[in-house]
């Protein structure tokens, strides 16, 4: 019975090798593969069924499931392929095409098989495994020590059911196909077995494996579950990454018979203890001095101690300290966090930037001119400190503005107080300047002008001139056109000879002189000429004085404006009238009266 069973298992193993060999020989890149899930039953009536990828597989709690991955690749690429299995229950395995796995809990598990070549190309496929509650079966021979015989179904590949143990020195059991054996007493033999020097530890974990197979092996092939393998009898392997690893040993004796032992999740590698991984943050990283900053420790690795250096000489051992920077500058913050496994230091260069504090709000202003004649235009300039954001001006004449640098015109003479109020959103400041602007009456421009009570008549003709100049006049100089002159404001002059005379008035002001010339202003007629009607002396419309460039205030030396001495005419005695005394400047009307009589 044992011989026939060995023959059957050997045939199945050889068939599997041939299938794999055929797949390797097919040319092409890493491409198609399938998943085959085989559920293991523990009774003689159980069967091993293969299902292709995409279909479901059903097993029971405590039963093992054999997975077979298959891929097509170039022959030279096969040695560079890596295999990874994810059994869907949190367990993974690497480096094996035909892993074996037991599920401890019922449920539906998605199993993923991934193949990666040396160029990084990745292919994967999945299959669902349904795990149902455990089923108790009776051994028909009532011999719990016997191993059930695999059965075959047409077109279904037979695969032996391995048994894995969880002790350092596992109990031997047969786990792979063999073609040798003569009787049923060999059924309890386990011809392939091994143990490890250590099964659990922190990465990196060095494990020495020892072959404990009863069979006399000549060849060994170890698969350590992380993609590595060995042909030594008792190899040592180092696991670098945390994880759970299944270990496979295949031996071959001198008759080329092969035996295989699989121990699922045999090696467990954990994360090594480490000091904290330093990380921290701050609620603010910039601002004006004084700047209060709250720091928060974000370190991993469960630190139990903290040492902060804030860059300005300040320190703290709190986990989440608050520190106040009082001086402007750029500061590097350093945190050293420790636990039972050591300490780690982390720094952030130039993490905190502290600026000079803003000056206090203080209103101030200036004006381009503070006094002048009306209308007076003044441009004001804000000089406030403390970064104001609003301005309110009062110019003292009822006017105002909210501009930062306004311009205002004072139309009326007077003395005005200017007030500026500035604000920054949190407060205000007021600057008041009493009597800051003085506006004066506009002075009239110096402008010479005159008129006369009569501009024509018989010789001798006496004319009374009237000065009508504008501006501050302090001196007068008359030229009557006949050689006569005067320096009084309103002189009287007698023209003795007939003719037409041009009169010139020159006035002297505080800031200069001005001259008015009236050509042919006076007409004197001969005695026998009839007296023409005298025109009504209407004053001419005076033009609006235009400001002229004022000369240097040093008046030129004026001649003494003394009127010429006119001879005093002695009136003749009139028989019918009492003569009226004539003024000294020659106003003699007697001849006119005689002529009229």
ABEGO torsion letter per residue (X at the ends): XAAAAAAAAAAAAAAAAAAAAAAAABBEBBBBBBBBBBBBBABAABBBBBBBBGBBBBBBBGBBBBBBBBBBBBAAAAAABBBBBBAGAGBBBBGBABBBBBBABBEBBBBBBBBBBAAGBBBBBBBBBBBBBBBBBBBAAGBAABBBBBBBBBGBBBBBBBBBBABABBBBBBABBBABEABAAAAABBABBBBBABABEBOBBBBBBBBABABBBABBBBBAGAGBBBABABBBBBBABBEBBBBBBBBBBAAGBBBBBBBBGABBBBBBBBBBBBBBBBABABEBOBBBBBBBBABBGGBABBBBBAGAGBBBABABBBBBBABBEBBBBBBBBBBAAEBBBBBBBGABBBBBBBBBBBBBBBBABABEBOBBBBBBBBABBGGBABBBBBAGAGBBBABABBBBBBABBEBBBBBBBBBAGABBBBBBBBGABBBBBBBBBBBBBBBBABABEBOBBBBBBBBABBEBBABBBBBAGAGBBBABABBBBBBABBEBBBBBBBBBBAAEBBBBBBBGABBBBBAABBBBBBBBBBBBBBBBBBBBBBBBABBBBBBBBBBBBBBBBBBBBBAABBBBBBBAAGBBAAAAAAAAX
